[in-house]
Amino acid sequence: MSDLFVKRLRLNVSAEKAFQWHERPGALDRLTPPWSRARLAERSGGIKDGGRVVLVIPVGPFPLRWEALHFDYIENRQFRDRQTSGPFALWDHTHSFEPLGEAQCDLEDRVEYAPPLGGIGRTIGGLFLRPMLQSMFAYRHRITAHDLSVHERYGGRRLHFLISGASGLIGSQLCPFLTTGGHQVTSITRHKPKPGEAAVWWNPASGQIDTHGLPPVDVVVHLAGENIARRWTADGKARIRDSRGPATRRLCESLARLQPRPSTFISASAIGFYGDRGATVVDESSSTGSGFLAEVCRDWEAATTPVAGVMRVVHLRFGVVLSAAGGALAKLLLPFQLGVGGRLGNGQQYMSWIGIDDALTAVLHAAGDKSLTGPLNVVAPQPVTNAELTSVLGKVLRRPTLIPVPAAAARLAFGEMADKMLLASARVEPTRLRAAGFSFWHEDVESALRHTLGR
């Protein structure tokens, strides 16, 4: 015996546009909830008949393999996938698109499913499966509507993006976000690309980049850099510095020699540029701060000098990017889910944050708005203190937040990094982004957390 789950969504685009979004590379990545930690292991054939998808989903210490086959493809109207091996006794998913005039359609997800283990599975699964499907498809529909709306807003010429750091937290979602919008993406990697892989090889130590056969590039997005969220040893700090300032300069020197040259260079930076400023409000017009992170960010931004005269250069000063898939939020989740989370230090330090999807849209905005140059704070308009974040995260997860982490304990665990990152305060305004007409999806931290955590 099987159950039926149906969810419908009205979209303000034509059925053809909605279908094409689903058919482009990257759609499955965008539709996969970040809290699931699912990883696309294999894919062939797209969504047409015979297309095959293999997902690997971590369940505790064990990876769960889910394989599905596509069939019943009807261009611009329908496609289906059926589980061929995986956790369900039955999984048959129909995606259908019903036109409602030239600029509107209804998307319907219809899933016939049955849990494993027969009657026992139905009894146990009934407590979890339905809420899981509700949460998963609510997320999928939010992302579908959001991305289609964004790409309608930033429509026009399709661009070719060259992206470094494509496997990082932002890059791993930026690539599918752009490809589903119809843009072309080539990643810059440290390994020799496999046959058919849309990538070029780059040696950060020498700056050498293999652009042989690379089609003309419109926009370069430079996101690569050593992870800073760890205890800082002398060697680790040296790697952090080199992966940003010197490596960026070497990349820019190589890109400046390209013919034809890209028109825009978008380089990641961070609000660490401002240093520890307490409760003082800062924006792009504010002076730089002091300390290791501020020095790294200054060098990072200055390293783009080789392309400054021949390309439009934008420095995206990212705040803390909120995503259940990685970064600071992912590290916080386990203690908070166990009910042992709490404020850090006195909790009065400000954290300027940005939802992952707003961060992606900011990149697209910077690429399309030719009036933008120089620094751009990529932060939400409502920064929060650590105590406020702690309270809201506990509320969203329905867990107590009664166990504070003393500043001394943070310093013992993380050394200098605790003072410069965890206990430092940055109350940053997105002044230039708002003046450029940017529209935030998540302005308050609770809505951003509920979205990425499926709560």
ZIQUI-V65621 format. One line per field, one symbol per residue. ss: DSSP state (h for helix, s for strand, l for the rest). psi: psi as a letter, one per 40 degrees, with the letter a starting at -180 (. if undefined). burial: # if it has 16 or more other ideal C-beta (glycine too) atoms within 10 Angstrom, else .. A space follows every 10 residues. Layout:
ss=???
psi=???
burial=???
This chain:
ss=llssssssss slllhhhhhh hhhlllhhhh hllhhhllss ssssllllll lssssssssl lsssssssss sssslllsss sssssllsss sssssssssl llllssssss sssssllhhh hhhhhhhhhh hhhhhhhhhh hhhhhhhhhh hhhlllllls ssssllllll hhhhhhhhhh lllssssssl llllllllss ssllllllsl llllllllss ssllllllll lllhhhhhhh hhhhhhhhhh hhhhhlllll lllsssssss hhhhllllll ssllllllll lhhhhhhhhh hhllhhhhll lsssssssls sssllshhhh hhhhhhhlll lllsllllls slssshhhhh hhhhhhhhll lllsssssll lllsshhhhh hhhhhhhlll llllslhhhh hhhhlhhhhh hhllllssll hhhhhlllll llllhhhhhh hhhll
psi=hiihhhhihh ifiidddddd ddeihedddd ehhdedfihh dihieaeihe ihhhihhhgb ehhhhhhihi ifhhhediii ihhdiaeidh hhhhhihhig aefiihhhhh hhihiifbdd dddddddddd dddddddddd dddddddddd dddfaahhih hhhifeeadd dddddddddd eeihhhihie ihiihehgii hhhddeehhg ehehihhdhh hheiiihegi hhiddddddd ddeccddddd ddddddeihi iidhhhhiai eedeahebeh hiadeiiiai iddddddddd ddeeddedee ihhhhhghah hhheeaaddd dddddddeee iiihbeeehi hhihiddddd ddddddddge ehiaihhgii egiiiddddd ddddddefii gegihidddd dddebdddde ddeihhghif dddddeehhh dhdidddddd ddef.
burial=..#.#.#.#. #.###.#### ####.##### ######.#.. .....##... #.###.#... .....#.### ..#....### #.#..#.##. #######... ....#.#.#. #.###..... ##..#...#. ..#.###.## #.######.# #..#....## ######.### ########## #.#.#####. ........## .#.#..#.#. #.....#### ######.#.. .#....#..# ########## ##.###.#.. .######### #######... .###.#..#. .######### #.##.##..# ########## ########## .#...#.... #####.#.## ########## #########. .#..###### ..######## ####.##.#. #..##.#..# #..#..#### ########## ###....#.# ##..#####. ####.
